[in-house]
Amino acid sequence: MRGLRSRTPLYNFLYVFLKPFYFLLKNLKSAVTNTDAIGQAMINVTLHDYYKNILDPGDINKLASMELLIMRIRIKELDSLKIPVRK
């Protein structure tokens, strides 16, 4: 949720204090996620089944990027059919 702030002052303090560490941990896809990825993963889980009931951040990030992968596969399938597609 871009730009939104918590109503809890302690959380706002922790966000400011931990922000420099987020940029270091962001490269560890299995340890950190964000609300955009959580939302996209929720949509993808409802559209496509997933074998786990409890998801860790790595699973959430995989599911969030799954829609992009599916779109790329569909585009390749359409290209192989030689059907003109409006882009």
RAZIPE-V60929 format. One record per helix or strand. SS is the DSSP state (alpha for helix, beta for strand). FROM is the first residue (numbers start at 0). TO is the last residue. Records with the same first field share a line. If there is no record, write none. Layout:
SS: FROM-TO, FROM-TO
This chain:
alpha: 8-24, 34-46, 56-80
